Structure formats: structure tokens, C-alpha cells
């Protein structure tokens, strides 16, 4: 199941990057996110904490990443969290 979910989001990201001709840019942005999530385990804890509302999680994502990555990448992260699949952001 996890591999299928990851593949779907990876395919969506690939399609967006190809469509917008931003493959290299998005690759660097995803690396930025992966590094940030790896460096800050508290951040991933926030995203997985059921006591924190969805709205609060989305605001955190926006605040932390909007100035670092494109709107498409932030939107994909928000979608992953809205679908309750944030655990796949850190795999």
C-alpha cells in the first residue's frame, strides 16, 4: 500500500514538473524539503500529531516552505496532508 501511495504522488509530481518544464527546479525543491524534514524531526511530529488541526498543519507548511519552494510543491505537500498521508513525506 505504501509503495502505491508514494508512486501516485511521485507520478503526479513528475507530471507537473514535465508539464511546467521545471524538472530540475522541482528536484532541487524536493531535496530542500527532504533535508528540512530530516533535520527537524519536530516538524514531522507536528504533521503527524492528531491533536493539531488540519488548518494549523497547512499554515505551518505554508509558513515554512512558501518562501523556499514553488507554489506547486507547497500545494502537493498540502494535498498529501489533507489526504492524511503525511507519513509518506518522510519515507
C-alpha positions in Angstrom: 0.0 0.0 0.0 2.7 2.5 1.0 4.6 2.0 -2.3 1.4 2.5 -4.3 0.7 5.8 -2.5 4.2 7.0 -2.8 4.2 6.1 -6.5 1.0 8.1 -7.1 2.4 11.2 -5.6 5.7 10.8 -7.3 3.9 10.4 -10.6 1.8 13.5 -10.0 4.9 15.5 -9.2 6.7 14.2 -12.3 3.7 15.1 -14.4 3.6 18.6 -13.0 7.3 19.1 -13.4 7.2 17.9 -17.0 4.1 19.9 -17.9 5.8 23.1 -16.5 9.3 22.3 -17.8 10.6 22.6 -14.3 12.0 19.1 -13.6 15.4 20.3 -12.3 13.9 23.1 -10.2 11.4 20.7 -8.6 14.0 18.1 -7.9 16.1 20.7 -6.0 13.0 21.9 -4.1 12.1 18.3 -3.1 15.6 17.9 -1.9 15.2 21.0 0.2 12.0 19.6 1.8 13.5 16.2 2.4 16.5 17.8 4.1 14.3 20.1 6.2 12.1 17.1 7.3 15.2 15.0 8.1 16.9 17.9 10.0 13.8 18.8 12.0 12.0 15.7 13.4 9.8 18.0 15.4 8.3 19.3 12.1 7.3 15.8 11.1 5.9 15.2 14.6 3.7 18.3 14.1 2.4 16.9 10.8 1.6 13.6 12.3 0.1 14.9 15.6 -3.6 14.2 15.6 -4.2 16.9 18.2 -3.1 19.6 15.7 -5.8 20.6 13.3 -5.5 20.3 9.6 -5.8 24.0 9.2 -2.9 24.5 11.6 -0.8 22.0 9.7 -1.5 23.7 6.4 -0.5 27.0 7.9 2.8 25.6 9.1 3.6 24.1 5.7 2.8 27.4 4.1 4.8 29.4 6.6 7.9 27.2 6.5 8.1 26.3 2.8 6.3 29.1 0.8 9.5 31.2 0.6 11.7 28.2 -0.2 9.8 26.2 -2.8 7.3 26.8 -5.6 3.6 27.0 -5.1 3.2 23.7 -6.9 5.4 21.9 -4.4 3.7 23.5 -1.4 0.3 22.6 -2.9 1.4 19.0 -3.3 2.5 18.9 0.3 -0.8 20.4 1.4 -2.7 17.8 -0.6 -0.7 15.0 1.0 -1.5 16.3 4.4 -5.2 16.9 3.5 -5.4 13.3 2.5 -3.9 12.2 5.8 -0.8 10.7 4.1 1.9 12.9 5.8 3.8 9.9 6.9 4.8 9.4 3.3 6.5 12.7 3.2 9.3 11.3 5.4 10.0 8.0 3.7 
